[in-house]
Amino acid sequence: MRKQLLGSVFIALLLLVGCKQPVTFGGEPRTTVYRSVISLSPSTTELMALTGIPIRGRTKACDFPIQVRDVEVVADLKPNYELIESKKPDLILYDRDLYGSTEVEKLKQTGAKVLPLGAPNVEGHIKEMYELGNLLSGEATINDYVIRLRKNIQASLGDRPPRPITAIMVIPDLSGHHMLAGSKSFQADMVRISGATLLGPDSNKFETLNPEWLLSQNPDWIIVAGASKDFLSDSRFSGLSAIKNSKIIGIEQDVCIRRGMRVEKFIYGAHKMIMLGEGKK
């Protein structure tokens, strides 16, 4: 009886293999695996690089990792819908903060699945990564990334500054029209994990910096998304405590503003600098 049962199971497995039915272990059966992908934002292009699956089209601003620069540009300020359709994509990725409903509807007319990314916080970012991995049959590589990210998150949350501290994140402008990350932004959540409370406008995006407001807040730390000298050269802010105490963190602008494959890099770097500046090694 047992031999007959094992034989039946073996035959059933052969039938499944013969039918080539897609199966996702531990989850719902995968009905489609996407392989012809267009990426319409630098963040989504970075995330695609994690999967190891090449994209067939990118935006002019997509420049990381370096190999994506060989991919044809299908969007500048606006998508080139005809060119995108000619690529016959089965999946189009975009950042929900960058495209409106009219543009999204035009993308859907290509017949491809259109997936928005752009979570408001790091946990949402992780959830989106798993969704993307499932669509591309790349759960293993995405999981490797999430493990690294969670390791940095746990290390930061388990090692806090000796006192509550505040910070701002600024995109500098040589003409003095700096931009400040909002207190409800993705950047605010990264900074929180790194060890500080982000001060900023009541917004989920970058807004024009109000000099009077900044002077009144006098944050403990200033995170510059770009070259620190472009902000430090503004004499209006020379009296800020963070500048007097050299508590300035300069991080590559793209690492700060993109929800891509370098979120872990931001958390690791910002946390390390804050802890050193606060006297903890």
C-alpha positions as CSV (number, residue, x, y, z in Angstrom):
1,M,0.0,0.0,0.0
2,R,2.8,2.4,0.9
3,K,4.6,1.6,-2.3
4,Q,1.4,2.4,-4.3
5,L,1.0,5.6,-2.4
6,L,4.6,6.7,-3.1
7,G,4.2,5.8,-6.7
8,S,1.0,7.9,-7.0
9,V,2.8,10.9,-5.4
10,F,5.8,10.4,-7.8
11,I,3.4,10.3,-10.8
12,A,1.6,13.4,-9.6
13,L,4.9,15.2,-9.3
14,L,5.9,14.2,-12.8
15,L,2.6,15.5,-14.1
16,L,3.2,18.8,-12.4
17,V,6.6,19.1,-13.9
18,G,5.3,18.1,-17.3
19,C,2.6,20.7,-17.2
20,K,5.3,23.3,-16.2
21,Q,2.9,25.0,-13.8
22,P,4.5,28.0,-12.0
23,V,4.6,27.5,-8.3
24,T,5.7,29.8,-5.5
25,F,6.8,27.9,-2.4
26,G,5.0,29.0,0.7
27,G,2.6,31.3,-1.1
28,E,0.0,31.6,-3.8
29,P,0.8,30.0,-7.2
30,R,2.5,32.4,-9.5
31,T,0.5,32.7,-12.8
32,T,2.9,35.0,-14.6
33,V,6.6,35.8,-14.4
34,Y,7.5,39.1,-15.9
35,R,10.7,39.5,-17.9
36,S,10.3,42.5,-20.3
37,V,10.5,45.4,-17.9
38,I,10.6,49.2,-18.4
39,S,11.7,51.3,-15.5
40,L,10.5,54.9,-15.3
41,S,12.3,56.2,-12.3
42,P,15.8,56.1,-10.9
43,S,14.6,54.4,-7.7
44,T,12.9,51.5,-9.6
45,T,15.9,51.1,-11.9
46,E,18.1,50.6,-8.8
47,L,15.7,48.0,-7.4
48,M,15.6,46.1,-10.7
49,A,19.4,45.9,-10.5
50,L,18.9,43.9,-7.3
51,T,17.0,41.2,-9.2
52,G,19.6,40.7,-11.8
53,I,17.0,41.0,-14.6
54,P,18.0,43.6,-17.2
55,I,15.5,46.4,-18.0
56,R,14.6,47.2,-21.6
57,G,14.1,51.0,-21.1
58,R,14.9,53.7,-18.5
59,T,14.7,57.4,-17.9
60,K,17.4,59.9,-18.7
61,A,18.0,60.3,-15.0
62,C,18.6,56.6,-14.3
63,D,22.3,56.3,-13.8
64,F,22.9,53.7,-11.1
65,P,24.3,51.1,-11.1
66,I,26.6,52.1,-13.9
67,Q,25.6,49.3,-16.3
68,V,22.1,50.7,-16.7
69,R,23.6,53.6,-18.7
70,D,23.8,51.2,-21.6
71,V,20.0,50.8,-21.6
72,E,18.0,52.8,-24.1
73,V,16.3,56.0,-22.7
74,V,12.5,55.9,-23.1
75,A,11.6,58.8,-20.9
76,D,13.0,62.3,-20.2
77,L,10.6,64.8,-18.6
78,K,7.8,62.7,-20.0
79,P,7.6,59.1,-21.2
80,N,8.0,58.4,-24.9
81,Y,4.8,56.2,-25.1
82,E,5.4,55.1,-28.7
83,L,8.9,54.0,-28.0
84,I,7.8,52.2,-24.8
85,E,5.0,50.3,-26.6
86,S,7.5,49.3,-29.4
87,K,9.5,47.5,-26.7
88,K,6.5,45.3,-25.9
89,P,7.0,45.4,-22.2
90,D,5.0,43.1,-19.9
91,L,5.8,45.2,-16.8
92,I,6.3,48.9,-16.3
93,L,7.6,50.3,-13.0
94,Y,7.3,53.9,-11.9
95,D,7.5,56.1,-8.9
96,R,4.1,57.1,-7.8
97,D,5.4,60.6,-6.8
98,L,6.6,61.3,-10.3
99,Y,3.6,60.4,-12.5
100,G,0.0,61.6,-12.6
101,S,-3.1,59.6,-13.4
102,T,-3.2,60.8,-17.1
103,E,0.3,59.5,-17.6
104,V,-0.4,56.2,-15.9
105,E,-3.5,55.6,-18.0
106,K,-1.4,56.1,-21.2
107,L,1.1,53.6,-19.8
108,K,-1.6,51.1,-19.2
109,Q,-2.7,51.3,-22.9
110,T,0.5,49.5,-23.8
111,G,-1.1,46.4,-22.4
112,A,1.7,45.9,-19.8
113,K,1.1,45.5,-16.1
114,V,1.8,48.9,-14.5
115,L,3.2,48.8,-11.0
116,P,3.7,52.0,-8.8
117,L,6.5,52.0,-6.2
118,G,7.4,54.6,-3.6
119,A,6.4,53.6,-0.1
120,P,6.1,56.3,2.6
121,N,8.4,54.5,5.0
122,V,11.1,51.8,5.2
123,E,8.7,49.0,6.2
124,G,6.6,49.8,3.2
125,H,9.7,49.8,1.1
126,I,10.5,46.3,2.2
127,K,6.9,45.1,1.5
128,E,7.2,46.6,-2.1
129,M,10.5,44.7,-2.6
130,Y,8.9,41.4,-1.8
131,E,6.0,42.2,-4.2
132,L,8.5,43.1,-7.0
133,G,10.5,39.9,-6.3
134,N,7.4,37.8,-6.6
135,L,6.5,39.3,-9.9
136,L,10.0,38.6,-11.3
137,S,10.5,35.2,-9.6
138,G,13.4,36.8,-7.7
139,E,12.4,36.3,-4.1
140,A,15.8,34.9,-3.2
141,T,17.9,37.9,-4.3
142,I,15.4,40.4,-2.9
143,N,15.4,38.5,0.4
144,D,19.2,38.8,0.5
145,Y,18.8,42.6,0.2
146,V,16.1,42.7,2.9
147,I,18.3,40.7,5.3
148,R,21.1,43.3,4.9
149,L,18.7,46.2,5.3
150,R,17.1,44.7,8.4
151,K,20.5,44.0,9.9
152,N,21.4,47.7,9.6
153,I,17.9,48.7,10.9
154,Q,18.3,46.5,14.0
155,A,21.8,47.6,14.7
156,S,20.7,51.2,14.6
157,L,17.6,50.8,16.7
158,G,19.6,48.8,19.2
159,D,22.2,51.5,19.6
160,R,20.7,54.9,20.3
161,P,22.3,58.3,21.0
162,P,22.7,59.1,24.7
163,R,20.1,61.9,24.4
164,P,17.2,62.8,22.1
165,I,18.5,64.6,19.1
166,T,17.0,66.5,16.1
167,A,18.2,66.8,12.5
168,I,17.2,68.3,9.2
169,M,17.9,67.1,5.7
170,V,18.6,69.8,3.1
171,I,19.2,69.7,-0.6
172,P,21.6,72.7,-1.0
173,D,21.4,75.3,-3.7
174,L,24.2,77.7,-4.5
175,S,21.7,80.5,-5.1
176,G,20.3,80.0,-1.5
177,H,17.0,78.4,-2.5
178,H,17.6,75.2,-0.4
179,M,15.1,72.4,-0.1
180,L,14.2,70.7,3.1
181,A,12.8,67.2,3.6
182,G,9.3,67.1,5.1
183,S,8.7,65.5,8.6
184,K,6.3,62.9,7.0
185,S,8.7,61.9,4.2
186,F,10.5,58.6,3.5
187,Q,13.7,60.5,4.4
188,A,12.2,61.3,7.9
189,D,11.8,57.6,8.5
190,M,15.3,56.8,7.4
191,V,16.6,59.5,9.8
192,R,14.5,58.2,12.6
193,I,15.9,54.8,12.2
194,S,19.4,56.3,12.1
195,G,18.9,57.9,15.5
196,A,17.4,61.4,15.2
197,T,14.0,63.1,14.8
198,L,13.8,64.9,11.5
199,L,12.5,68.5,11.7
200,G,10.9,69.8,8.6
201,P,7.7,71.1,7.0
202,D,4.5,69.1,7.6
203,S,4.9,67.3,4.3
204,N,5.9,64.0,2.7
205,K,8.3,65.6,0.2
206,F,11.0,68.3,0.0
207,E,9.8,71.9,0.4
208,T,11.5,75.2,0.1
209,L,13.5,76.0,3.2
210,N,12.4,78.9,5.4
211,P,15.5,80.5,6.9
212,E,13.7,82.1,9.8
213,W,12.1,78.7,10.7
214,L,15.4,76.9,10.5
215,L,17.1,79.4,12.8
216,S,14.3,79.1,15.3
217,Q,14.6,75.3,15.3
218,N,18.4,75.2,15.6
219,P,18.7,71.4,15.0
220,D,21.4,69.3,16.5
221,W,22.5,67.8,13.2
222,I,22.3,68.8,9.5
223,I,22.2,66.1,6.9
224,V,23.2,67.6,3.5
225,A,22.0,65.7,0.5
226,G,24.9,66.6,-1.7
227,A,28.0,68.7,-1.2
228,S,28.2,70.1,2.4
229,K,30.1,73.2,1.2
230,D,27.1,74.3,-0.9
231,F,25.1,74.7,2.3
232,L,27.9,75.8,4.6
233,S,28.8,78.7,2.3
234,D,25.4,80.3,3.1
235,S,26.3,82.8,5.8
236,R,22.7,83.1,7.0
237,F,23.1,79.8,8.9
238,S,26.6,80.2,10.4
239,G,25.1,80.7,13.9
240,L,23.4,77.3,13.9
241,S,24.7,74.9,16.7
242,A,25.2,72.1,14.2
243,I,27.5,74.2,12.1
244,K,29.4,75.6,15.1
245,N,29.8,72.0,16.5
246,S,30.7,70.5,13.1
247,K,27.7,68.2,13.2
248,I,27.2,68.1,9.5
249,I,26.7,64.8,7.6
250,G,27.2,65.0,3.8
251,I,25.7,62.1,1.9
252,E,25.4,61.7,-1.9
253,Q,22.2,63.3,-2.9
254,D,20.8,60.2,-4.8
255,V,21.4,58.0,-1.8
256,C,19.2,60.4,0.3
257,I,16.4,61.0,-2.1
258,R,16.0,57.6,-3.9
259,R,14.1,54.7,-2.4
260,G,16.5,52.3,-4.2
261,M,19.1,49.7,-3.4
262,R,21.1,52.1,-1.2
263,V,18.6,52.7,1.7
264,E,20.8,50.4,3.8
265,K,23.8,52.6,2.9
266,F,22.1,55.7,4.2
267,I,21.0,54.1,7.5
268,Y,24.4,52.6,8.1
269,G,26.3,55.9,7.3
270,A,24.0,58.3,9.1
271,H,23.8,56.2,12.2
272,K,27.6,55.8,12.4
273,M,28.2,59.5,12.0
274,I,25.5,60.5,14.6
275,M,26.9,58.0,17.1
276,L,30.5,59.2,16.7
277,G,29.4,62.8,17.0
278,E,27.4,62.1,20.1
279,G,30.4,60.5,21.8
280,K,29.5,56.9,21.2
281,K,31.8,54.6,19.3
